[in-house]
Amino acid sequence: MTPPTPQPSHPTAVDRRAVASWCLYDWANSAYNTIITTFVFSVYFARGVVGDPVAGTARWSAAMTIAGIAIALLSPLLGAIADRHGRRKPWMALFTGITVALSAALWWVRPDPADALFALVCVVVATVSFELANVFYNASLPALVPPRLLGRVSGWGWGVGYFGGLVCLVVALFGFVKAEAPLFGLFGLSWEQWGPQANIRATALLVALWYGLFALPYFLWVPDEPPNGRSLAQATREGVAMLGRTLRHAGQHRQAVRFLIASAFYRDGINTITAFGGLFAAGTFGMSFEEIVLFAIALNVVAGFGAIGFAWMDDRAGAKPVILAALAGMLLFGLPLLLVSDKLWFWLLALGLGAFFGPAQAAGRSMMARLSPPGMTGEMFGLYGLTGRFVGFFGPLLFGLATEAFASQRAGMGTVLAFFVIGFGLMLRVREPALPRQNAAN
């Protein structure tokens, strides 16, 4: 007899240590996004490894496209399997470990075109593992806190993540990029003894240590779903079948489907900006590694405050108004950003744009949690990953094609605004579930 699928219940009390540990995972994994895929290693790859910002951007774009397709195929399947198997922590541990190991492997990428393929293989596999770990991480939110706190805790997580990226960037800048010796001479070695551009390559080791160390509290103190007696093979068969039924009868989850499609577009726009923001700053405005890291630090500050500042609005007014306000803000700052040539104006407009990243992403996570039927959070967040990546590979693809076709990164970045416009229009048709009444008392 097939064991019944457990229906997770929302807790009535808040375990503060578990919530803090859950948020700390955002702090941990932000190092990979900020250092590897956005501000440091991607720029090092284009400038140092490939040696041509335009060609390097195009190759990096192709790699991110491949990663996006793999994530789209794997995330809903693994989410459905995890829903049937019960536990999520083993999956998170596996994919977190892969990301940490391959981040460390990037230390061996020298400033030599011969190392470009090795670098891209490591980044593609690490990025896929990073996103798959996030499927299970996001799906653990509804079982962690009462419904009235979903928006708040989601916003806190995004905010903590941005500040984690900020602190990691500060360490990377002053302990590696600008330091004359590794971590101010802590190891008694000079960068020259570690090889060419060792101060940049060593930031990959920092990411591996940061991610692995700060992810530990999640595995120690965040409760996992209980095992349900199914073997992995049985859970796989049932998960595949359940995913097929969900896709065939998508009309039964109409609002969730509308939201999945709408969010896919605006998330693709945000992901494209974050993935290529460092390359854009370096190639279009001639910013050095030091300037890029300083800019990234400032961007994380405003994004973190934005995520935390809008968190209260999510629980009181709903996720939909937060998302619409954030998309309007990004369009307001994004259009003039494409037209300016002065570096100061770039800083001001880019920071204004970044202030709305966190609110849109955090509210999207809480909206998905509210729309997920009981016992299907893993599958729904897997579909969240699927739809994001189904559209998501278009962002890097169009960015790369436009950059190459017009020999201009401005043209590539210009393709992003269309995704915000489409996402805004589709989001207007989504009906959000009624918020819990007890919100009024908080």
Backbone torsions as a table, in degrees:
resi	resn	phi	psi	omega
1	MET	NA	134.9	-179.2
2	THR	-73.2	125.7	178.1
3	PRO	-62.1	142.5	178.9
4	PRO	-67.2	149.3	175.7
5	THR	-74.5	123.7	-179.6
6	PRO	-64.7	138.3	177.7
7	GLN	-98.0	104.6	-175.1
8	PRO	-63.9	136.2	177.6
9	SER	-104.5	145.3	177.2
10	HIS	-71.3	136.4	177.5
11	PRO	-68.3	149.4	177.3
12	THR	-92.3	-22.8	177.6
13	ALA	-112.7	160.8	-177.9
14	VAL	-107.8	123.7	173.1
15	ASP	-88.8	102.4	-173.0
16	ARG	-62.7	-38.2	179.1
17	ARG	-65.0	-39.3	178.3
18	ALA	-66.0	-42.2	178.9
19	VAL	-63.6	-44.2	178.7
20	ALA	-62.3	-40.0	179.6
21	SER	-67.8	-37.3	177.1
22	TRP	-63.0	-46.6	179.0
23	CYS	-64.3	-33.4	-177.8
24	LEU	-66.1	-24.8	176.2
25	TYR	-65.2	-35.7	173.5
26	ASP	-62.0	-41.3	175.4
27	TRP	-58.2	-41.2	-177.0
28	ALA	-68.1	-52.5	-172.2
29	ASN	-77.1	-13.5	178.2
30	SER	-62.8	-25.1	179.0
31	ALA	-60.1	-39.2	-179.1
32	TYR	-65.5	-46.6	-179.3
33	ASN	-63.1	-47.2	-173.1
34	THR	-73.9	-41.7	-175.2
35	ILE	-85.9	-48.1	-172.1
36	ILE	-82.4	-56.5	-169.6
37	THR	-89.1	-12.2	-173.6
38	THR	-119.3	-65.0	-162.2
39	PHE	-104.6	-24.4	-173.8
40	VAL	-118.1	-64.9	-172.8
41	PHE	-68.5	-36.3	178.9
42	SER	-61.9	-39.5	178.1
43	VAL	-69.4	-42.0	176.8
44	TYR	-59.9	-40.1	179.5
45	PHE	-61.3	-49.0	-177.0
46	ALA	-67.8	-46.0	-175.5
47	ARG	-82.3	-46.8	-171.6
48	GLY	-90.1	-42.9	-175.7
49	VAL	-82.0	-55.6	179.3
50	VAL	-77.6	-39.6	177.9
51	GLY	87.7	8.2	-179.5
52	ASP	-145.9	112.7	-175.9
53	PRO	-56.9	-40.1	-178.8
54	VAL	-70.1	-48.8	179.0
55	ALA	-64.8	-39.6	178.6
56	GLY	-64.1	-40.2	177.7
57	THR	-62.3	-42.8	-179.7
58	ALA	-63.5	-40.7	-179.9
59	ARG	-70.5	-39.8	176.9
60	TRP	-63.7	-40.3	177.5
61	SER	-60.2	-43.6	178.8
62	ALA	-62.2	-40.2	179.3
63	ALA	-64.6	-42.6	178.8
64	MET	-66.0	-31.4	176.4
65	THR	-65.4	-44.7	178.1
66	ILE	-61.9	-44.0	178.2
67	ALA	-60.7	-41.6	-179.5
68	GLY	-62.3	-40.7	178.4
69	ILE	-64.2	-43.8	179.6
70	ALA	-62.4	-41.6	178.9
71	ILE	-64.5	-41.0	-179.8
72	ALA	-61.0	-38.1	-177.9
73	LEU	-76.8	-35.9	-171.2
74	LEU	-91.1	-35.2	-169.5
75	SER	-63.0	-46.1	-179.8
76	PRO	-68.5	-34.2	179.2
77	LEU	-64.1	-49.1	-179.5
78	LEU	-67.6	-35.4	176.5
79	GLY	-62.6	-42.7	178.6
80	ALA	-66.1	-39.8	178.4
81	ILE	-63.6	-43.1	179.8
82	ALA	-63.9	-36.9	176.9
83	ASP	-60.6	-38.2	-179.0
84	ARG	-79.5	-30.6	-177.9
85	HIS	-81.7	-29.1	178.1
86	GLY	104.3	-69.9	-172.2
87	ARG	-76.2	146.6	179.4
88	ARG	-116.2	-26.4	-175.6
89	LYS	-58.7	-41.8	178.6
90	PRO	-58.7	-38.1	177.8
91	TRP	-65.7	-44.0	179.2
92	MET	-63.1	-40.6	179.8
93	ALA	-63.0	-41.6	179.8
94	LEU	-61.3	-52.8	-174.2
95	PHE	-73.9	-32.0	174.1
96	THR	-63.9	-43.5	179.5
97	GLY	-61.6	-40.6	178.8
98	ILE	-63.7	-45.0	-179.7
99	THR	-61.7	-43.3	179.6
100	VAL	-62.3	-46.3	-176.9
101	ALA	-64.1	-43.3	-177.7
102	LEU	-75.6	-26.4	172.6
103	SER	-63.2	-45.0	178.3
104	ALA	-62.0	-34.6	-178.4
105	ALA	-64.5	-23.5	-179.8
106	LEU	-66.9	-14.1	174.2
107	TRP	-55.8	-31.1	-176.2
108	TRP	-86.0	6.2	177.6
109	VAL	-84.9	106.2	-178.7
110	ARG	-83.6	163.0	175.3
111	PRO	-74.7	70.8	-174.3
112	ASP	-148.3	128.2	179.7
113	PRO	-55.3	-23.8	179.2
114	ALA	-65.2	-21.6	-179.1
115	ASP	-93.7	2.0	-174.4
116	ALA	-63.8	-43.7	-177.5
117	LEU	-64.8	-43.9	177.4
118	PHE	-58.8	-43.1	-179.9
119	ALA	-61.3	-46.0	-177.0
120	LEU	-67.5	-37.8	177.6
121	VAL	-62.3	-46.5	178.9
122	CYS	-60.5	-44.4	-176.8
123	VAL	-68.5	-39.8	179.7
124	VAL	-62.2	-50.7	-177.9
125	VAL	-65.8	-41.0	179.2
126	ALA	-64.4	-40.3	-179.9
127	THR	-66.5	-40.8	176.6
128	VAL	-61.2	-46.2	-179.8
129	SER	-64.8	-39.7	177.9
130	PHE	-58.2	-47.0	-177.5
131	GLU	-71.0	-35.2	178.5
132	LEU	-68.0	-38.4	174.7
133	ALA	-59.8	-37.5	-179.8
134	ASN	-67.3	-28.8	176.5
135	VAL	-58.5	-47.8	-177.8
136	PHE	-75.0	-32.6	176.8
137	TYR	-63.4	-50.7	179.7
138	ASN	-62.5	-38.6	-177.9
139	ALA	-68.5	-16.5	179.5
140	SER	-82.3	-8.3	-177.0
141	LEU	-65.5	-46.9	-175.9
142	PRO	-60.0	-29.4	179.4
143	ALA	-85.2	-2.0	-175.1
144	LEU	-93.9	-38.2	-174.5
145	VAL	-135.9	159.9	175.4
146	PRO	-62.9	156.2	-178.8
147	PRO	-54.6	-33.8	-177.2
148	ARG	-66.8	-13.0	-177.9
149	LEU	-112.5	5.9	-177.0
150	LEU	-57.9	-49.3	-177.8
151	GLY	-64.7	-40.3	-177.9
152	ARG	-64.6	-49.4	-176.8
153	VAL	-68.6	-37.6	175.7
154	SER	-60.1	-44.1	177.7
155	GLY	-64.5	-40.5	177.0
156	TRP	-60.9	-41.3	179.9
157	GLY	-61.1	-47.3	178.4
158	TRP	-62.7	-41.9	179.7
159	GLY	-62.6	-47.1	177.2
160	VAL	-60.0	-38.1	178.1
161	GLY	-61.7	-44.1	178.8
162	TYR	-64.0	-39.1	178.3
163	PHE	-71.0	-29.9	172.9
164	GLY	-63.3	-43.5	175.4
165	GLY	-61.5	-38.5	178.3
166	LEU	-60.6	-51.8	-177.7
167	VAL	-63.9	-40.2	178.7
168	CYS	-63.1	-39.0	178.2
169	LEU	-66.9	-37.1	176.9
170	VAL	-62.0	-45.6	177.7
171	VAL	-62.3	-42.7	-179.5
172	ALA	-63.1	-40.7	-177.1
173	LEU	-69.7	-52.8	-172.3
174	PHE	-89.7	-21.9	178.7
175	GLY	-95.3	-14.5	-176.5
176	PHE	-131.8	-67.9	-170.8
177	VAL	-59.2	-46.0	-176.7
178	LYS	-99.5	-7.4	-177.5
179	ALA	-76.6	142.6	178.7
180	GLU	-74.0	-22.7	177.8
181	ALA	-143.0	158.8	-177.3
182	PRO	-54.6	122.6	179.0
183	LEU	45.7	52.8	174.7
184	PHE	61.2	36.0	176.9
185	GLY	79.2	15.4	-176.3
186	LEU	-57.8	-35.3	-176.6
187	PHE	-95.1	2.3	179.0
188	GLY	69.7	22.4	-179.2
189	LEU	-123.7	154.3	172.8
190	SER	-99.0	160.5	179.4
191	TRP	-61.4	-33.3	-178.4
192	GLU	-59.0	-33.3	-179.9
193	GLN	-72.1	-17.2	-178.6
194	TRP	-95.8	-3.3	176.7
195	GLY	105.9	175.5	-176.2
196	PRO	-63.2	135.1	-180.0
197	GLN	49.4	39.0	-179.3
198	ALA	-64.2	-30.4	-179.4
199	ASN	-65.3	-28.3	176.7
200	ILE	-83.9	-45.0	-178.3
201	ARG	-62.7	-32.8	-177.2
202	ALA	-67.4	-17.5	177.0
203	THR	-64.7	-24.0	175.5
204	ALA	-66.6	-37.8	175.8
205	LEU	-66.4	-37.0	176.1
206	LEU	-60.3	-43.6	179.0
207	VAL	-60.1	-46.3	-178.6
208	ALA	-60.1	-46.0	-179.9
209	LEU	-66.0	-45.0	-178.3
210	TRP	-60.5	-51.2	-177.5
211	TYR	-62.2	-49.5	-177.1
212	GLY	-63.7	-41.2	-176.3
213	LEU	-70.3	-50.1	-174.0
214	PHE	-80.2	-10.0	174.3
215	ALA	-79.6	-19.0	-174.9
216	LEU	-57.4	-44.4	-179.6
217	PRO	-55.9	-33.2	177.3
218	TYR	-58.7	-47.0	-176.3
219	PHE	-72.4	-20.9	-179.9
220	LEU	-86.7	-38.1	-166.9
221	TRP	-126.3	-9.6	176.4
222	VAL	-86.8	123.6	-177.6
223	PRO	-65.7	145.3	178.7
224	ASP	-103.0	161.5	172.5
225	GLU	-64.9	143.2	-179.8
226	PRO	-71.9	149.2	174.9
227	PRO	-64.5	148.7	-175.5
228	ASN	-115.4	10.7	176.1
229	GLY	91.9	-7.7	178.6
230	ARG	-80.9	142.0	170.8
231	SER	-76.5	163.9	179.0
232	LEU	-62.0	-39.1	179.9
233	ALA	-63.6	-43.6	179.2
234	GLN	-66.2	-42.1	178.5
235	ALA	-62.9	-34.9	179.0
236	THR	-65.5	-47.3	179.6
237	ARG	-60.9	-46.5	-178.1
238	GLU	-69.6	-36.4	178.7
239	GLY	-63.1	-42.8	178.0
240	VAL	-62.7	-43.8	-180.0
241	ALA	-65.3	-42.1	-179.5
242	MET	-64.2	-41.5	178.3
243	LEU	-62.6	-40.5	177.7
244	GLY	-61.3	-42.8	179.0
245	ARG	-64.4	-41.2	-180.0
246	THR	-61.6	-43.0	-178.9
247	LEU	-68.9	-37.2	179.9
248	ARG	-69.7	-32.4	-176.4
249	HIS	-113.6	42.3	-177.9
250	ALA	-61.1	-25.3	-179.3
251	GLY	-62.3	-20.7	178.6
252	GLN	-73.8	-14.9	179.3
253	HIS	-122.5	54.5	-169.5
254	ARG	-59.4	-45.9	-177.8
255	GLN	-67.6	-36.8	177.1
256	ALA	-63.6	-40.8	179.6
257	VAL	-65.2	-43.2	178.3
258	ARG	-60.1	-43.0	179.8
259	PHE	-67.3	-40.5	179.7
260	LEU	-58.9	-41.4	-179.3
261	ILE	-70.8	-46.3	-178.9
262	ALA	-62.0	-46.9	-177.2
263	SER	-67.2	-27.9	179.5
264	ALA	-58.4	-40.3	-177.5
265	PHE	-71.4	-49.5	-176.3
266	TYR	-71.9	-32.0	176.3
267	ARG	-66.3	-34.2	177.3
268	ASP	-64.3	-39.2	176.8
269	GLY	-62.2	-46.0	179.2
270	ILE	-63.7	-45.5	-178.3
271	ASN	-63.2	-36.5	179.0
272	THR	-66.8	-42.1	178.0
273	ILE	-62.8	-46.5	-178.0
274	THR	-67.7	-33.2	-179.4
275	ALA	-72.6	-32.6	-173.7
276	PHE	-117.0	7.2	-179.2
277	GLY	-61.1	-43.0	178.6
278	GLY	-64.9	-41.3	178.2
279	LEU	-63.9	-39.8	179.5
280	PHE	-64.7	-44.8	179.6
281	ALA	-63.3	-39.3	-178.7
282	ALA	-73.2	-46.2	-173.4
283	GLY	-78.2	-38.6	-175.4
284	THR	-88.6	-36.1	-176.3
285	PHE	-111.6	5.3	174.5
286	GLY	62.1	30.8	-177.9
287	MET	-76.3	139.1	178.6
288	SER	-77.7	172.5	176.8
289	PHE	-57.1	-43.6	-178.4
290	GLU	-62.4	-43.3	179.4
291	GLU	-65.7	-39.4	-179.3
292	ILE	-63.8	-42.8	179.3
293	VAL	-66.9	-40.4	176.3
294	LEU	-62.4	-41.6	177.0
295	PHE	-62.7	-41.9	179.4
296	ALA	-63.4	-38.0	177.6
297	ILE	-61.0	-48.6	179.6
298	ALA	-62.7	-39.4	-179.7
299	LEU	-63.9	-40.2	178.9
300	ASN	-67.1	-33.2	177.9
301	VAL	-63.2	-51.3	-177.1
302	VAL	-69.1	-35.9	179.1
303	ALA	-67.5	-39.7	178.6
304	GLY	-64.2	-46.0	177.6
305	PHE	-64.5	-35.3	177.9
306	GLY	-63.6	-45.4	-179.2
307	ALA	-63.1	-45.6	-178.8
308	ILE	-70.8	-39.8	-177.8
309	GLY	-64.7	-34.3	-179.3
310	PHE	-88.0	-7.1	-174.9
311	ALA	-60.8	-40.2	-179.8
312	TRP	-64.4	-35.4	-178.9
313	MET	-66.3	-34.2	179.4
314	ASP	-59.5	-48.2	-177.2
315	ASP	-73.5	-21.4	-177.1
316	ARG	-98.6	-44.4	-177.3
317	ALA	-101.9	-20.7	-178.1
318	GLY	111.1	161.0	-178.0
319	ALA	-72.8	-34.9	-176.2
320	LYS	-60.0	-49.3	177.8
321	PRO	-59.6	-35.8	178.4
322	VAL	-64.3	-44.6	-179.0
323	ILE	-63.6	-45.4	-179.6
324	LEU	-63.6	-41.7	178.5
325	ALA	-64.1	-39.8	-179.6
326	ALA	-66.4	-41.9	179.4
327	LEU	-64.8	-40.6	177.4
328	ALA	-62.3	-40.8	178.1
329	GLY	-64.1	-40.1	179.8
330	MET	-67.8	-35.6	175.6
331	LEU	-68.3	-38.4	-178.6
332	LEU	-62.1	-40.3	-179.5
333	PHE	-90.4	-25.3	-173.4
334	GLY	-72.4	-39.2	-177.0
335	LEU	-64.0	-52.2	178.6
336	PRO	-65.2	-23.8	178.7
337	LEU	-61.4	-31.2	-179.9
338	LEU	-74.8	-16.9	-171.8
339	LEU	-102.6	-20.8	-174.8
340	VAL	-78.9	153.9	175.9
341	SER	-121.5	-14.6	179.7
342	ASP	-79.7	135.5	-176.0
343	LYS	-65.0	-35.1	179.3
344	LEU	-63.7	-44.4	178.1
345	TRP	-64.1	-35.7	175.9
346	PHE	-58.8	-46.8	179.7
347	TRP	-58.9	-50.0	-175.5
348	LEU	-63.0	-46.9	-177.7
349	LEU	-71.0	-39.2	-179.6
350	ALA	-66.2	-38.5	177.6
351	LEU	-68.5	-36.7	174.7
352	GLY	-62.6	-41.5	177.0
353	LEU	-62.4	-45.0	-176.4
354	GLY	-65.4	-24.8	179.9
355	ALA	-62.3	-19.1	-177.8
356	PHE	-101.4	-4.2	178.6
357	PHE	-60.7	-54.7	-175.5
358	GLY	-59.3	-48.9	179.2
359	PRO	-57.4	-42.4	179.9
360	ALA	-64.2	-43.1	-177.4
361	GLN	-72.1	-43.6	-179.2
362	ALA	-65.8	-42.9	179.1
363	ALA	-67.1	-33.0	175.8
364	GLY	-63.2	-40.6	179.2
365	ARG	-65.9	-44.1	-179.8
366	SER	-68.3	-35.6	176.9
367	MET	-62.4	-43.4	179.7
368	MET	-65.0	-38.4	177.8
369	ALA	-63.4	-40.1	-179.2
370	ARG	-70.7	-31.2	-177.5
371	LEU	-86.2	-10.7	-175.8
372	SER	-77.6	125.4	175.0
373	PRO	-63.6	153.3	178.5
374	PRO	-56.1	137.7	179.2
375	GLY	78.2	5.3	-177.7
376	MET	-127.7	18.4	-176.0
377	THR	-64.6	-41.3	178.9
378	GLY	-62.4	-45.4	179.4
379	GLU	-63.3	-43.9	-178.7
380	MET	-65.6	-40.9	176.7
381	PHE	-71.2	-26.2	171.5
382	GLY	-66.1	-42.8	175.3
383	LEU	-66.0	-32.8	173.4
384	TYR	-58.1	-43.6	175.5
385	GLY	-68.0	-39.5	-180.0
386	LEU	-60.6	-52.4	-176.6
387	THR	-66.5	-37.4	177.3
388	GLY	-61.5	-40.9	-178.4
389	ARG	-83.5	-26.8	177.4
390	PHE	-62.3	-42.3	172.3
391	VAL	-85.3	-29.6	-169.3
392	GLY	-59.8	-32.6	-179.5
393	PHE	-73.6	-14.0	176.5
394	PHE	-68.5	-33.9	-179.2
395	GLY	-59.2	-60.5	176.2
396	PRO	-59.1	-36.7	-179.2
397	LEU	-64.3	-50.3	-179.7
398	LEU	-66.1	-37.0	176.4
399	PHE	-59.5	-47.6	-179.3
400	GLY	-66.0	-42.9	-179.1
401	LEU	-65.2	-43.9	-179.7
402	ALA	-67.1	-39.1	177.8
403	THR	-61.4	-43.9	-178.2
404	GLU	-72.1	-41.7	-175.6
405	ALA	-65.9	-39.7	-177.2
406	PHE	-102.4	1.4	-176.1
407	ALA	50.0	41.3	-176.5
408	SER	-149.6	127.1	175.8
409	GLN	-71.8	-22.7	175.9
410	ARG	-62.5	-40.4	178.3
411	ALA	-62.9	-40.6	177.7
412	GLY	-63.1	-45.9	-179.4
413	MET	-68.0	-27.7	179.1
414	GLY	-64.1	-25.9	179.3
415	THR	-67.3	-19.6	-175.7
416	VAL	-68.7	-37.4	-175.1
417	LEU	-61.0	-31.5	179.0
418	ALA	-62.1	-34.5	179.6
419	PHE	-67.5	-35.2	177.2
420	PHE	-67.4	-40.7	-179.9
421	VAL	-64.2	-46.3	-180.0
422	ILE	-63.4	-44.8	179.7
423	GLY	-60.7	-40.8	179.2
424	PHE	-62.1	-47.4	-178.6
425	GLY	-62.2	-43.3	-179.4
426	LEU	-70.8	-32.5	-178.6
427	MET	-66.5	-27.4	179.1
428	LEU	-61.5	-24.6	-177.3
429	ARG	-90.3	-3.2	-178.4
430	VAL	-85.6	133.8	176.3
431	ARG	-105.2	120.2	-177.4
432	GLU	-83.2	142.7	175.5
433	PRO	-59.6	152.4	178.7
434	ALA	-61.6	138.8	178.6
435	LEU	-75.6	150.1	178.9
436	PRO	-59.2	143.6	-177.7
437	ARG	-62.8	-32.4	-175.7
438	GLN	-66.5	-7.0	176.0
439	ASN	-56.6	-35.7	-175.2
440	ALA	-62.8	-22.1	-178.1
441	ALA	-90.0	-3.9	-176.0
442	ASN	-105.5	NA	NA
